[in-house]
């Protein structure tokens, strides 16, 4: 998973992450705990999250 420059730091991704793998300090950043499930992708209002197939 990659979080691009569109991120506005709203925290939606972190609030829906079941792994608790996203930290938001200004902009979101995924930790090594990310399992790339894609849930955050669907809740990002600015489409800042890219998930690799």
mmCIF file as gemmi writes it, N, C-alpha and C atoms, coordinates in Angstrom:
data_model
loop_
_atom_site.group_PDB
_atom_site.id
_atom_site.type_symbol
_atom_site.label_atom_id
_atom_site.label_alt_id
_atom_site.label_comp_id
_atom_site.label_asym_id
_atom_site.label_entity_id
_atom_site.label_seq_id
_atom_site.pdbx_PDB_ins_code
_atom_site.Cartn_x
_atom_site.Cartn_y
_atom_site.Cartn_z
_atom_site.occupancy
_atom_site.B_iso_or_equiv
_atom_site.pdbx_formal_charge
_atom_site.auth_seq_id
_atom_site.auth_asym_id
_atom_site.pdbx_PDB_model_num
ATOM 1 N N . UNK Axp A 1 ? 0.841 -1.17 0 1 0 ? 1 A 1
ATOM 2 C CA . UNK Axp A 1 ? 0 0 0 1 0 ? 1 A 1
ATOM 3 C C . UNK Axp A 1 ? 0.889 1.236 0 1 0 ? 1 A 1
ATOM 4 N N . UNK Axp A 2 ? 0.454 2.227 -0.742 1 0 ? 2 A 1
ATOM 5 C CA . UNK Axp A 2 ? 1.16 3.5 -0.795 1 0 ? 2 A 1
ATOM 6 C C . UNK Axp A 2 ? 0.158 4.613 -0.559 1 0 ? 2 A 1
ATOM 7 N N . UNK Axp A 3 ? 0.554 5.606 0.219 1 0 ? 3 A 1
ATOM 8 C CA . UNK Axp A 3 ? -0.288 6.774 0.454 1 0 ? 3 A 1
ATOM 9 C C . UNK Axp A 3 ? 0.368 7.929 -0.289 1 0 ? 3 A 1
ATOM 10 N N . UNK Axp A 4 ? -0.344 8.483 -1.27 1 0 ? 4 A 1
ATOM 11 C CA . UNK Axp A 4 ? 0.255 9.516 -2.101 1 0 ? 4 A 1
ATOM 12 C C . UNK Axp A 4 ? 0.05 10.926 -1.53 1 0 ? 4 A 1
ATOM 13 N N . UNK Axp A 5 ? 0.505 11.919 -2.273 1 0 ? 5 A 1
ATOM 14 C CA . UNK Axp A 5 ? 0.47 13.309 -1.818 1 0 ? 5 A 1
ATOM 15 C C . UNK Axp A 5 ? -0.924 13.918 -1.737 1 0 ? 5 A 1
ATOM 16 N N . UNK Axp A 6 ? -1.946 13.199 -2.203 1 0 ? 6 A 1
ATOM 17 C CA . UNK Axp A 6 ? -3.32 13.698 -2.086 1 0 ? 6 A 1
ATOM 18 C C . UNK Axp A 6 ? -3.816 13.668 -0.644 1 0 ? 6 A 1
ATOM 19 N N . UNK Axp A 7 ? -3.13 12.933 0.232 1 0 ? 7 A 1
ATOM 20 C CA . UNK Axp A 7 ? -3.555 12.777 1.632 1 0 ? 7 A 1
ATOM 21 C C . UNK Axp A 7 ? -3.691 14.142 2.308 1 0 ? 7 A 1
ATOM 22 N N . UNK Axp A 8 ? -4.834 14.334 2.972 1 0 ? 8 A 1
ATOM 23 C CA . UNK Axp A 8 ? -5.092 15.573 3.703 1 0 ? 8 A 1
ATOM 24 C C . UNK Axp A 8 ? -5.067 15.356 5.218 1 0 ? 8 A 1
ATOM 25 N N . UNK Axp A 9 ? -4.743 14.132 5.644 1 0 ? 9 A 1
ATOM 26 C CA . UNK Axp A 9 ? -4.629 13.836 7.067 1 0 ? 9 A 1
ATOM 27 C C . UNK Axp A 9 ? -5.94 13.762 7.813 1 0 ? 9 A 1
ATOM 28 N N . UNK Axp A 10 ? -7.018 13.401 7.132 1 0 ? 10 A 1
ATOM 29 C CA . UNK Axp A 10 ? -8.343 13.376 7.773 1 0 ? 10 A 1
ATOM 30 C C . UNK Axp A 10 ? -8.503 12.233 8.784 1 0 ? 10 A 1
ATOM 31 N N . UNK Axp A 11 ? -7.743 11.152 8.604 1 0 ? 11 A 1
ATOM 32 C CA . UNK Axp A 11 ? -7.797 10.037 9.547 1 0 ? 11 A 1
ATOM 33 C C . UNK Axp A 11 ? -8.841 8.982 9.265 1 0 ? 11 A 1
ATOM 34 N N . UNK Axp A 12 ? -9.603 9.129 8.188 1 0 ? 12 A 1
ATOM 35 C CA . UNK Axp A 12 ? -10.621 8.126 7.855 1 0 ? 12 A 1
ATOM 36 C C . UNK Axp A 12 ? -9.983 6.751 7.703 1 0 ? 12 A 1
ATOM 37 N N . UNK Axp A 13 ? -8.87 6.686 7.016 1 0 ? 13 A 1
ATOM 38 C CA . UNK Axp A 13 ? -8.201 5.401 6.778 1 0 ? 13 A 1
ATOM 39 C C . UNK Axp A 13 ? -7.826 4.73 8.1 1 0 ? 13 A 1
ATOM 40 N N . UNK Axp A 14 ? -7.268 5.503 9.009 1 0 ? 14 A 1
ATOM 41 C CA . UNK Axp A 14 ? -6.844 4.961 10.298 1 0 ? 14 A 1
ATOM 42 C C . UNK Axp A 14 ? -8.031 4.486 11.128 1 0 ? 14 A 1
ATOM 43 N N . UNK Axp A 15 ? -9.142 5.178 11.048 1 0 ? 15 A 1
ATOM 44 C CA . UNK Axp A 15 ? -10.296 4.797 11.859 1 0 ? 15 A 1
ATOM 45 C C . UNK Axp A 15 ? -10.936 3.489 11.392 1 0 ? 15 A 1
ATOM 46 N N . UNK Axp A 16 ? -10.755 3.137 10.129 1 0 ? 16 A 1
ATOM 47 C CA . UNK Axp A 16 ? -11.322 1.894 9.612 1 0 ? 16 A 1
ATOM 48 C C . UNK Axp A 16 ? -10.319 0.748 9.538 1 0 ? 16 A 1
ATOM 49 N N . UNK Axp A 17 ? -9.046 1.012 9.801 1 0 ? 17 A 1
ATOM 50 C CA . UNK Axp A 17 ? -8.01 -0.016 9.708 1 0 ? 17 A 1
ATOM 51 C C . UNK Axp A 17 ? -8.141 -1.006 10.864 1 0 ? 17 A 1
ATOM 52 N N . UNK Axp A 18 ? -8.46 -2.259 10.545 1 0 ? 18 A 1
ATOM 53 C CA . UNK Axp A 18 ? -8.644 -3.29 11.572 1 0 ? 18 A 1
ATOM 54 C C . UNK Axp A 18 ? -7.324 -3.738 12.184 1 0 ? 18 A 1
ATOM 55 N N . UNK Axp A 19 ? -6.212 -3.478 11.511 1 0 ? 19 A 1
ATOM 56 C CA . UNK Axp A 19 ? -4.89 -3.848 12.015 1 0 ? 19 A 1
ATOM 57 C C . UNK Axp A 19 ? -4.275 -2.743 12.876 1 0 ? 19 A 1
ATOM 58 N N . UNK Axp A 20 ? -4.863 -1.546 12.845 1 0 ? 20 A 1
ATOM 59 C CA . UNK Axp A 20 ? -4.276 -0.409 13.555 1 0 ? 20 A 1
ATOM 60 C C . UNK Axp A 20 ? -2.925 -0.041 12.957 1 0 ? 20 A 1
ATOM 61 N N . UNK Axp A 21 ? -2.809 -0.224 11.648 1 0 ? 21 A 1
ATOM 62 C CA . UNK Axp A 21 ? -1.529 -0.079 10.966 1 0 ? 21 A 1
ATOM 63 C C . UNK Axp A 21 ? -1.3 1.291 10.341 1 0 ? 21 A 1
ATOM 64 N N . UNK Axp A 22 ? -2.209 2.218 10.537 1 0 ? 22 A 1
ATOM 65 C CA . UNK Axp A 22 ? -2.048 3.543 9.938 1 0 ? 22 A 1
ATOM 66 C C . UNK Axp A 22 ? -1.975 4.589 11.038 1 0 ? 22 A 1
ATOM 67 N N . UNK Axp A 23 ? -0.936 5.404 10.951 1 0 ? 23 A 1
ATOM 68 C CA . UNK Axp A 23 ? -0.738 6.488 11.896 1 0 ? 23 A 1
ATOM 69 C C . UNK Axp A 23 ? -0.9 7.796 11.14 1 0 ? 23 A 1
ATOM 70 N N . UNK Axp A 24 ? -1.615 8.741 11.732 1 0 ? 24 A 1
ATOM 71 C CA . UNK Axp A 24 ? -1.822 10.023 11.072 1 0 ? 24 A 1
ATOM 72 C C . UNK Axp A 24 ? -1.195 11.117 11.921 1 0 ? 24 A 1
ATOM 73 N N . UNK Axp A 25 ? -0.117 11.668 11.404 1 0 ? 25 A 1
ATOM 74 C CA . UNK Axp A 25 ? 0.54 12.828 12.006 1 0 ? 25 A 1
ATOM 75 C C . UNK Axp A 25 ? 0.789 13.785 10.859 1 0 ? 25 A 1
ATOM 76 N N . UNK Axp A 26 ? -0.163 14.644 10.612 1 0 ? 26 A 1
ATOM 77 C CA . UNK Axp A 26 ? -0.11 15.497 9.427 1 0 ? 26 A 1
ATOM 78 C C . UNK Axp A 26 ? -0.681 14.736 8.248 1 0 ? 26 A 1
ATOM 79 N N . UNK Axp A 27 ? 0.067 13.758 7.769 1 0 ? 27 A 1
ATOM 80 C CA . UNK Axp A 27 ? -0.401 12.874 6.697 1 0 ? 27 A 1
ATOM 81 C C . UNK Axp A 27 ? -0.335 11.437 7.199 1 0 ? 27 A 1
ATOM 82 N N . UNK Axp A 28 ? -1.095 10.579 6.573 1 0 ? 28 A 1
ATOM 83 C CA . UNK Axp A 28 ? -1.156 9.175 6.982 1 0 ? 28 A 1
ATOM 84 C C . UNK Axp A 28 ? 0.108 8.432 6.567 1 0 ? 28 A 1
ATOM 85 N N . UNK Axp A 29 ? 0.47 7.44 7.386 1 0 ? 29 A 1
ATOM 86 C CA . UNK Axp A 29 ? 1.606 6.583 7.075 1 0 ? 29 A 1
ATOM 87 C C . UNK Axp A 29 ? 1.276 5.18 7.564 1 0 ? 29 A 1
ATOM 88 N N . UNK Axp A 30 ? 1.494 4.199 6.691 1 0 ? 30 A 1
ATOM 89 C CA . UNK Axp A 30 ? 1.221 2.808 7.052 1 0 ? 30 A 1
ATOM 90 C C . UNK Axp A 30 ? 2.458 2.189 7.689 1 0 ? 30 A 1
ATOM 91 N N . UNK Axp A 31 ? 2.234 1.358 8.692 1 0 ? 31 A 1
ATOM 92 C CA . UNK Axp A 31 ? 3.334 0.668 9.359 1 0 ? 31 A 1
ATOM 93 C C . UNK Axp A 31 ? 3.521 -0.724 8.761 1 0 ? 31 A 1
ATOM 94 N N . UNK Axp A 32 ? 4.496 -1.433 9.277 1 0 ? 32 A 1
ATOM 95 C CA . UNK Axp A 32 ? 4.772 -2.793 8.822 1 0 ? 32 A 1
ATOM 96 C C . UNK Axp A 32 ? 3.623 -3.736 9.163 1 0 ? 32 A 1
ATOM 97 N N . UNK Axp A 33 ? 2.727 -3.336 10.054 1 0 ? 33 A 1
ATOM 98 C CA . UNK Axp A 33 ? 1.587 -4.169 10.43 1 0 ? 33 A 1
ATOM 99 C C . UNK Axp A 33 ? 0.516 -4.223 9.34 1 0 ? 33 A 1
ATOM 100 N N . UNK Axp A 34 ? 0.64 -3.386 8.322 1 0 ? 34 A 1
ATOM 101 C CA . UNK Axp A 34 ? -0.326 -3.357 7.23 1 0 ? 34 A 1
ATOM 102 C C . UNK Axp A 34 ? -0.308 -4.679 6.471 1 0 ? 34 A 1
ATOM 103 N N . UNK Axp A 35 ? -1.495 -5.257 6.284 1 0 ? 35 A 1
ATOM 104 C CA . UNK Axp A 35 ? -1.624 -6.519 5.546 1 0 ? 35 A 1
ATOM 105 C C . UNK Axp A 35 ? -2.221 -6.28 4.16 1 0 ? 35 A 1
ATOM 106 N N . UNK Axp A 36 ? -2.329 -5.02 3.768 1 0 ? 36 A 1
ATOM 107 C CA . UNK Axp A 36 ? -2.854 -4.613 2.46 1 0 ? 36 A 1
ATOM 108 C C . UNK Axp A 36 ? -4.23 -5.21 2.156 1 0 ? 36 A 1
ATOM 109 N N . UNK Axp A 37 ? -5.112 -5.14 3.132 1 0 ? 37 A 1
ATOM 110 C CA . UNK Axp A 37 ? -6.466 -5.668 2.954 1 0 ? 37 A 1
ATOM 111 C C . UNK Axp A 37 ? -7.304 -4.761 2.05 1 0 ? 37 A 1
ATOM 112 N N . UNK Axp A 38 ? -6.968 -3.459 1.993 1 0 ? 38 A 1
ATOM 113 C CA . UNK Axp A 38 ? -7.66 -2.534 1.109 1 0 ? 38 A 1
ATOM 114 C C . UNK Axp A 38 ? -8.833 -1.793 1.715 1 0 ? 38 A 1
ATOM 115 N N . UNK Axp A 39 ? -9.162 -2.049 2.958 1 0 ? 39 A 1
ATOM 116 C CA . UNK Axp A 39 ? -10.297 -1.358 3.576 1 0 ? 39 A 1
ATOM 117 C C . UNK Axp A 39 ? -10.085 0.153 3.565 1 0 ? 39 A 1
ATOM 118 N N . UNK Axp A 40 ? -8.895 0.583 3.879 1 0 ? 40 A 1
ATOM 119 C CA . UNK Axp A 40 ? -8.597 2.016 3.922 1 0 ? 40 A 1
ATOM 120 C C . UNK Axp A 40 ? -8.826 2.673 2.559 1 0 ? 40 A 1
ATOM 121 N N . UNK Axp A 41 ? -8.514 1.958 1.51 1 0 ? 41 A 1
ATOM 122 C CA . UNK Axp A 41 ? -8.687 2.449 0.135 1 0 ? 41 A 1
ATOM 123 C C . UNK Axp A 41 ? -10.128 2.891 -0.113 1 0 ? 41 A 1
ATOM 124 N N . UNK Axp A 42 ? -11.08 2.108 0.346 1 0 ? 42 A 1
ATOM 125 C CA . UNK Axp A 42 ? -12.489 2.396 0.109 1 0 ? 42 A 1
ATOM 126 C C . UNK Axp A 42 ? -13.017 3.574 0.923 1 0 ? 42 A 1
ATOM 127 N N . UNK Axp A 43 ? -12.376 3.895 2.028 1 0 ? 43 A 1
ATOM 128 C CA . UNK Axp A 43 ? -12.855 4.97 2.887 1 0 ? 43 A 1
ATOM 129 C C . UNK Axp A 43 ? -12.107 6.281 2.721 1 0 ? 43 A 1
ATOM 130 N N . UNK Axp A 44 ? -11.077 6.307 1.905 1 0 ? 44 A 1
ATOM 131 C CA . UNK Axp A 44 ? -10.313 7.538 1.69 1 0 ? 44 A 1
ATOM 132 C C . UNK Axp A 44 ? -11.108 8.496 0.799 1 0 ? 44 A 1
ATOM 133 N N . UNK Axp A 45 ? -11.503 9.655 1.331 1 0 ? 45 A 1
ATOM 134 C CA . UNK Axp A 45 ? -12.338 10.578 0.548 1 0 ? 45 A 1
ATOM 135 C C . UNK Axp A 45 ? -11.6 11.286 -0.586 1 0 ? 45 A 1
ATOM 136 N N . UNK Axp A 46 ? -10.252 11.296 -0.536 1 0 ? 46 A 1
ATOM 137 C CA . UNK Axp A 46 ? -9.484 11.993 -1.574 1 0 ? 46 A 1
ATOM 138 C C . UNK Axp A 46 ? -8.677 11.029 -2.451 1 0 ? 46 A 1
ATOM 139 N N . UNK Axp A 47 ? -8.951 9.746 -2.308 1 0 ? 47 A 1
ATOM 140 C CA . UNK Axp A 47 ? -8.298 8.705 -3.13 1 0 ? 47 A 1
ATOM 141 C C . UNK Axp A 47 ? -6.767 8.785 -3.053 1 0 ? 47 A 1
ATOM 142 N N . UNK Axp A 48 ? -6.252 8.938 -1.824 1 0 ? 48 A 1
ATOM 143 C CA . UNK Axp A 48 ? -4.813 9.054 -1.624 1 0 ? 48 A 1
ATOM 144 C C . UNK Axp A 48 ? -4.129 7.706 -1.433 1 0 ? 48 A 1
ATOM 145 N N . UNK Axp A 49 ? -4.9 6.633 -1.379 1 0 ? 49 A 1
ATOM 146 C CA . UNK Axp A 49 ? -4.33 5.324 -1.093 1 0 ? 49 A 1
ATOM 147 C C . UNK Axp A 49 ? -4.311 4.464 -2.356 1 0 ? 49 A 1
ATOM 148 N N . UNK Axp A 50 ? -3.151 3.906 -2.606 1 0 ? 50 A 1
ATOM 149 C CA . UNK Axp A 50 ? -2.961 3.027 -3.753 1 0 ? 50 A 1
ATOM 150 C C . UNK Axp A 50 ? -2.631 1.64 -3.239 1 0 ? 50 A 1
ATOM 151 N N . UNK Axp A 51 ? -3.377 0.64 -3.678 1 0 ? 51 A 1
ATOM 152 C CA . UNK Axp A 51 ? -3.157 -0.744 -3.264 1 0 ? 51 A 1
ATOM 153 C C . UNK Axp A 51 ? -2.699 -1.537 -4.474 1 0 ? 51 A 1
ATOM 154 N N . UNK Axp A 52 ? -1.593 -2.22 -4.333 1 0 ? 52 A 1
ATOM 155 C CA . UNK Axp A 52 ? -1.075 -3.038 -5.436 1 0 ? 52 A 1
ATOM 156 C C . UNK Axp A 52 ? -1.813 -4.369 -5.5 1 0 ? 52 A 1
ATOM 157 N N . UNK Axp A 53 ? -2.11 -4.836 -6.711 1 0 ? 53 A 1
ATOM 158 C CA . UNK Axp A 53 ? -2.8 -6.132 -6.84 1 0 ? 53 A 1
ATOM 159 C C . UNK Axp A 53 ? -1.871 -7.288 -6.522 1 0 ? 53 A 1
